[in-house]
Amino acid sequence: MIPQKAEDLGRQIGQTEEYQALKRAQDRLQGAKELATQLRRLQELAEALDRAMERGETPSEADRTAYEQVLSQVQGDPVYQGMVVAQANFDKLMVRVNEHILDGIRKGVASPIITLS
């Protein structure tokens, strides 16, 4: 019973505007080849900075500047901005869903009657 209700909830979430907007944003992100290259470069730079700090070294000014430049380019990209907004809106939806689930759990715990249908 619970797996079926969870599946139904998943289907309903998949039909929400928030989820549909997230899927569209993900599709646009996959089609943005230059942005994908920048995101990979940003990840590489972040890992290099992390490795330097793990070794107890101060990352070089050149590495920090390169990271900041690529980060600025990525954050200014409209496709990336759309993805961030869509993800934030979907996250808000999921927070509300989880709050409702918790409310249901609390009510179920407080109820002396057990219903499984």
Backbone as a chain_set.jsonl record, in Angstrom:
{"seq": "MIPQKAEDLGRQIGQTEEYQALKRAQDRLQGAKELATQLRRLQELAEALDRAMERGETPSEADRTAYEQVLSQVQGDPVYQGMVVAQANFDKLMVRVNEHILDGIRKGVASPIITLS", "coords": {"N": [[0.805, -1.187, 0.0], [1.843, 1.341, 0.882], [4.072, 1.641, -0.923], [2.597, 1.919, -3.339], [1.132, 4.276, -2.872], [3.256, 6.04, -2.619], [4.299, 5.892, -5.18], [2.149, 6.977, -6.6], [2.213, 9.573, -5.538], [4.7, 10.379, -6.513], [4.122, 10.377, -9.259], [2.26, 12.448, -9.34], [3.848, 14.581, -8.47], [5.601, 14.676, -10.609], [3.969, 15.809, -12.498], [3.713, 18.419, -11.79], [4.081, 21.988, -12.218], [6.502, 22.952, -11.277], [8.23, 20.733, -11.417], [8.125, 20.188, -14.155], [9.23, 22.561, -15.159], [11.792, 22.308, -14.12], [12.716, 20.039, -15.527], [12.702, 21.091, -18.135], [14.655, 23.075, -17.831], [16.863, 21.462, -17.242], [17.099, 20.116, -19.669], [17.756, 22.269, -21.353], [20.194, 22.93, -20.214], [21.707, 20.647, -20.788], [21.907, 20.97, -23.504], [23.549, 23.137, -23.765], [26.52, 23.436, -24.722], [28.899, 24.974, -24.437], [28.551, 26.035, -21.889], [28.578, 23.662, -20.433], [31.238, 22.938, -20.765], [32.436, 25.043, -19.383], [31.448, 24.529, -16.81], [32.682, 22.073, -16.259], [35.34, 22.926, -16.263], [35.239, 24.693, -14.106], [34.763, 22.878, -12.03], [37.157, 21.412, -12.137], [39.002, 23.419, -11.439], [38.092, 24.035, -8.861], [38.619, 21.619, -7.56], [41.408, 21.595, -7.766], [42.056, 23.801, -6.174], [41.082, 22.86, -3.724], [42.763, 20.636, -3.328], [45.244, 21.895, -3.011], [44.804, 23.305, -0.632], [44.335, 21.166, 1.102], [46.872, 20.136, 1.235], [47.977, 21.978, 2.795], [48.793, 24.263, 1.605], [48.701, 27.582, 0.253], [46.458, 28.412, -2.22], [47.454, 29.387, -5.512], [47.545, 32.762, -6.737], [46.89, 32.974, -9.407], [45.388, 30.634, -9.844], [43.228, 31.106, -8.117], [42.166, 33.421, -9.257], [41.504, 32.487, -11.829], [39.518, 30.629, -11.134], [37.565, 32.358, -10.005], [36.943, 33.903, -12.261], [35.857, 32.025, -14.083], [33.734, 31.107, -12.535], [32.223, 33.461, -12.354], [31.506, 33.775, -15.047], [29.948, 31.463, -15.437], [27.876, 31.851, -13.552], [26.684, 34.076, -14.664], [25.478, 33.166, -16.923], [22.506, 32.787, -18.75], [21.206, 30.295, -19.083], [22.251, 28.754, -17.032], [21.377, 30.306, -14.86], [18.618, 29.975, -15.152], [18.438, 27.262, -14.581], [19.217, 27.228, -11.897], [17.147, 28.71, -10.706], [14.918, 27.107, -11.365], [15.606, 24.738, -10.03], [15.617, 25.657, -7.382], [12.922, 26.348, -7.046], [11.717, 23.835, -7.363], [12.875, 22.523, -5.203], [11.662, 23.935, -3.116], [9.023, 23.099, -3.455], [9.335, 20.38, -2.817], [10.063, 20.589, -0.139], [7.665, 21.504, 0.932], [6.061, 19.266, 0.347], [7.33, 17.322, 1.93], [6.819, 18.442, 4.439], [4.047, 18.115, 4.579], [3.923, 15.334, 4.565], [5.197, 14.786, 6.999], [3.327, 15.99, 8.701], [1.197, 14.244, 8.266], [2.317, 11.91, 9.323], [2.572, 12.631, 12.018], [-0.136, 12.965, 12.67], [-0.994, 10.376, 12.22], [0.385, 8.965, 14.187], [-0.8, 10.026, 16.43], [-3.37, 9.142, 16.195], [-5.722, 6.805, 17.368], [-6.832, 4.904, 15.793], [-6.127, 2.52, 13.352], [-5.534, 2.691, 9.971], [-5.24, 1.184, 6.868], [-5.873, 1.606, 4.291]], "CA": [[0.0, 0.0, 0.0], [2.689, 2.53, 0.938], [4.768, 1.839, -2.201], [1.653, 2.404, -4.343], [0.85, 5.689, -2.586], [4.476, 6.78, -2.936], [4.356, 5.962, -6.641], [1.13, 7.959, -6.994], [2.739, 10.888, -5.184], [5.743, 10.664, -7.494], [3.461, 10.707, -10.522], [1.673, 13.78, -9.187], [4.947, 15.546, -8.44], [6.091, 14.77, -11.981], [3.042, 16.608, -13.303], [3.675, 19.798, -11.312], [4.784, 22.99, -13.015], [7.873, 23.044, -10.776], [9.016, 19.633, -11.967], [8.211, 20.381, -15.603], [10.196, 23.641, -15.38], [13.113, 21.747, -13.833], [13.091, 19.187, -16.664], [13.04, 21.972, -19.269], [15.94, 23.707, -17.524], [17.888, 20.422, -17.393], [17.268, 19.891, -21.108], [18.508, 23.416, -21.888], [21.56, 22.822, -19.704], [22.385, 19.6, -21.56], [22.152, 21.474, -24.848], [24.48, 24.271, -23.715], [27.839, 22.788, -24.727], [29.913, 25.878, -23.89], [28.325, 26.085, -20.449], [29.049, 22.381, -19.89], [32.699, 23.042, -20.724], [32.77, 25.948, -18.279], [31.153, 23.835, -15.552], [33.763, 21.099, -16.044], [36.54, 23.713, -15.91], [35.014, 25.187, -12.75], [34.965, 21.729, -11.143], [38.596, 21.126, -12.115], [39.659, 24.469, -10.665], [37.698, 23.864, -7.457], [39.367, 20.467, -7.046], [42.812, 22.005, -7.627], [42.117, 24.659, -4.986], [40.895, 21.978, -2.563], [43.98, 19.831, -3.138], [46.284, 22.776, -2.467], [44.484, 23.586, 0.769], [44.535, 19.918, 1.85], [48.316, 19.991, 1.437], [48.4, 23.07, 3.665], [49.333, 25.339, 0.769], [47.787, 28.627, -0.179], [46.317, 28.337, -3.681], [48.096, 30.503, -6.208], [46.683, 33.871, -7.161], [46.413, 32.65, -10.757], [44.317, 29.637, -9.722], [42.057, 31.756, -7.511], [41.612, 34.343, -10.258], [40.872, 31.672, -12.874], [38.277, 30.096, -10.555], [36.598, 33.454, -9.886], [36.511, 34.303, -13.603], [34.969, 30.998, -14.633], [32.524, 31.146, -11.713], [31.458, 34.633, -12.777], [30.936, 33.475, -16.363], [28.899, 30.46, -15.259], [26.745, 32.456, -12.846], [26.05, 35.056, -15.537], [24.852, 32.502, -18.066], [21.058, 32.673, -18.55], [20.803, 28.89, -18.966], [22.602, 28.367, -15.661], [20.457, 31.017, -13.966], [17.329, 29.297, -15.256], [18.544, 25.988, -13.872], [19.254, 27.523, -10.46], [15.793, 29.112, -10.304], [14.04, 25.935, -11.463], [15.966, 23.817, -8.946], [15.162, 26.256, -6.119], [11.463, 26.22, -6.981], [11.403, 22.427, -7.134], [13.253, 22.231, -3.813], [10.606, 24.489, -2.258], [7.891, 22.177, -3.567], [9.638, 19.161, -2.074], [9.998, 20.921, 1.292], [6.236, 21.51, 1.284], [5.606, 17.87, 0.315], [7.852, 16.662, 3.129], [6.08, 18.962, 5.597], [2.74, 17.447, 4.595], [4.156, 13.944, 4.969], [5.438, 14.804, 8.447], [2.032, 16.242, 9.348], [0.46, 12.984, 8.206], [2.923, 10.979, 10.283], [2.177, 13.067, 13.367], [-1.557, 12.652, 12.85], [-1.103, 8.923, 12.299], [0.874, 8.542, 15.5], [-1.759, 10.478, 17.44], [-4.665, 8.501, 15.981], [-5.832, 5.465, 17.944], [-7.391, 4.008, 14.78], [-5.166, 2.175, 12.311], [-6.15, 2.485, 8.659], [-4.243, 0.799, 5.877], [-6.377, 1.765, 2.927]], "C": [[0.859, 1.266, 0.0], [3.473, 2.711, -0.362], [3.845, 2.388, -3.294], [1.349, 3.885, -4.124], [2.065, 6.553, -2.904], [4.624, 6.943, -4.445], [3.348, 6.977, -7.173], [1.606, 9.379, -6.701], [3.827, 11.301, -6.173], [5.17, 11.059, -8.842], [2.886, 12.12, -10.46], [2.749, 14.86, -9.146], [5.492, 15.75, -9.848], [5.211, 15.604, -12.888], [2.983, 18.07, -12.858], [4.438, 20.719, -12.253], [6.248, 23.089, -12.571], [8.754, 21.944, -11.364], [9.186, 19.795, -13.48], [9.226, 21.474, -15.943], [11.622, 23.144, -15.13], [13.587, 20.873, -14.99], [13.477, 20.03, -17.882], [14.404, 22.626, -19.054], [17.081, 22.701, -17.67], [18.158, 20.141, -18.867], [18.068, 21.024, -21.746], [19.974, 23.338, -21.448], [22.34, 21.765, -20.485], [22.716, 20.073, -22.97], [23.16, 22.607, -24.91], [25.909, 23.739, -23.589], [28.921, 23.681, -24.119], [29.784, 25.974, -22.37], [28.815, 24.793, -19.792], [30.571, 22.381, -19.772], [33.138, 23.926, -19.566], [32.526, 25.28, -16.922], [32.226, 22.79, -15.234], [35.043, 21.814, -15.607], [36.425, 24.235, -14.477], [35.253, 24.073, -11.734], [36.449, 21.396, -11.017], [39.341, 22.145, -11.264], [39.343, 24.34, -9.178], [38.471, 22.706, -6.829], [40.836, 20.812, -6.844], [42.987, 22.891, -6.395], [41.99, 23.817, -3.72], [42.162, 21.169, -2.274], [45.102, 20.673, -2.526], [46.038, 23.039, -0.985], [44.66, 22.339, 1.635], [46.014, 19.666, 2.139], [48.86, 21.084, 2.361], [48.993, 24.24, 2.908], [48.257, 26.379, 0.507], [47.674, 28.525, -1.698], [46.918, 29.58, -4.34], [47.063, 31.552, -6.601], [46.096, 33.576, -8.539], [45.261, 31.652, -10.697], [43.054, 30.262, -9.141], [41.374, 32.686, -8.514], [40.892, 33.573, -11.36], [39.54, 31.123, -12.379], [37.209, 31.184, -10.507], [36.068, 33.889, -11.253], [35.531, 33.297, -14.193], [33.659, 30.978, -13.852], [31.63, 32.309, -12.128], [30.787, 34.398, -14.132], [29.766, 32.504, -16.24], [27.67, 31.095, -14.627], [26.009, 33.481, -13.703], [25.324, 34.449, -16.726], [23.353, 32.331, -17.818], [20.567, 31.229, -18.419], [21.089, 28.399, -17.548], [21.651, 29.026, -14.665], [19.081, 30.366, -13.977], [17.323, 27.977, -14.514], [18.511, 26.209, -12.362], [17.857, 27.879, -9.956], [14.856, 27.907, -10.312], [14.329, 24.947, -10.333], [15.48, 24.352, -7.6], [13.65, 26.116, -5.965], [11.037, 24.775, -6.73], [11.744, 22.03, -5.696], [12.201, 22.745, -2.84], [9.372, 23.588, -2.28], [8.14, 20.937, -2.718], [9.659, 19.402, -0.564], [8.546, 20.904, 1.744], [5.681, 20.085, 1.31], [6.066, 17.149, 1.577], [7.158, 17.154, 4.393], [4.716, 18.295, 5.711], [2.877, 15.982, 5.019], [4.386, 13.876, 6.479], [4.155, 15.081, 9.222], [1.202, 14.963, 9.378], [0.999, 11.961, 9.19], [2.495, 11.342, 11.698], [0.716, 12.725, 13.648], [-1.76, 11.147, 12.986], [-0.662, 8.384, 13.647], [-0.145, 8.879, 16.579], [-3.097, 9.763, 17.336], [-4.696, 7.105, 16.591], [-6.341, 4.435, 16.934], [-6.342, 3.774, 13.702], [-5.926, 1.929, 11.022], [-5.046, 2.187, 7.668], [-4.744, 0.963, 4.455], [-6.265, 3.178, 2.462]], "O": [[0.623, 2.169, -0.802], [3.541, 3.83, -0.871], [4.263, 3.23, -4.089], [1.313, 4.661, -5.079], [1.922, 7.669, -3.402], [5.024, 8.002, -4.927], [3.654, 7.744, -8.086], [1.424, 10.281, -7.518], [3.863, 12.448, -6.617], [5.676, 11.972, -9.494], [3.01, 12.892, -11.41], [2.577, 15.933, -9.724], [5.809, 16.875, -10.235], [5.66, 16.061, -13.939], [2.283, 18.875, -13.473], [5.325, 20.285, -12.987], [7.134, 23.288, -13.403], [9.891, 22.198, -11.761], [10.27, 19.564, -14.015], [9.993, 21.338, -16.897], [12.549, 23.519, -15.848], [14.747, 20.962, -15.391], [14.45, 19.729, -18.574], [15.209, 22.719, -19.981], [18.151, 23.05, -18.167], [19.306, 19.951, -19.268], [18.947, 20.783, -22.573], [20.879, 23.646, -22.223], [23.51, 21.972, -20.807], [23.698, 19.625, -23.563], [23.583, 22.999, -25.998], [26.437, 23.609, -22.485], [29.768, 23.199, -23.367], [30.785, 25.993, -21.654], [29.403, 24.833, -18.711], [31.123, 21.881, -18.792], [34.089, 23.606, -18.854], [33.316, 25.451, -15.993], [32.63, 22.639, -14.081], [35.739, 21.362, -14.697], [37.4, 24.219, -13.727], [35.875, 24.299, -10.697], [36.94, 21.131, -9.92], [40.206, 21.784, -10.466], [40.222, 24.514, -8.335], [38.925, 22.808, -5.69], [41.448, 20.377, -5.868], [43.961, 22.743, -5.656], [42.715, 24.041, -2.751], [42.578, 21.037, -1.123], [45.818, 20.217, -1.634], [46.969, 22.998, -0.18], [45.09, 22.443, 2.784], [46.366, 19.064, 3.153], [50.051, 21.111, 2.67], [49.626, 25.112, 3.502], [47.062, 26.085, 0.538], [48.69, 28.549, -2.393], [46.884, 30.676, -3.782], [45.879, 31.261, -6.77], [44.936, 33.893, -8.804], [44.271, 31.801, -11.413], [41.946, 29.988, -9.605], [40.147, 32.724, -8.6], [39.799, 33.957, -11.778], [38.547, 31.144, -13.106], [36.073, 30.956, -10.923], [34.887, 34.206, -11.391], [34.496, 33.678, -14.74], [32.588, 30.847, -14.444], [30.414, 32.152, -12.239], [29.634, 34.78, -14.333], [28.721, 32.697, -16.862], [26.552, 30.903, -15.105], [24.823, 33.726, -13.484], [24.629, 35.155, -17.456], [22.962, 31.787, -16.785], [19.596, 30.977, -17.705], [20.266, 27.714, -16.942], [21.175, 28.377, -13.734], [18.451, 30.222, -12.929], [16.326, 27.61, -13.89], [17.853, 25.464, -11.635], [17.434, 27.405, -8.902], [14.087, 27.71, -9.371], [13.405, 24.385, -9.746], [14.985, 23.589, -6.77], [13.158, 25.803, -4.881], [10.102, 24.523, -5.97], [10.996, 21.294, -5.052], [11.881, 22.079, -1.856], [8.753, 23.346, -1.244], [7.256, 20.495, -1.983], [9.309, 18.509, 0.207], [8.224, 20.362, 2.802], [4.911, 19.739, 2.206], [5.283, 16.447, 2.218], [6.931, 16.374, 5.319], [4.279, 17.948, 6.808], [2.035, 15.461, 5.751], [3.833, 13.009, 7.156], [3.917, 14.485, 10.273], [0.581, 14.64, 10.391], [0.233, 11.23, 9.818], [2.106, 10.476, 12.481], [0.378, 12.253, 14.734], [-2.595, 10.695, 13.769], [-1.267, 7.455, 14.182], [-0.333, 8.116, 17.527], [-3.879, 9.774, 18.286], [-3.79, 6.307, 16.354], [-6.287, 3.233, 17.191], [-5.739, 4.722, 13.199], [-6.828, 1.094, 10.959], [-4.026, 2.875, 7.641], [-4.1, 0.502, 3.513], [-6.644, 3.488, 1.333]]}, "num_chains": 1, "name": "protein.A"}
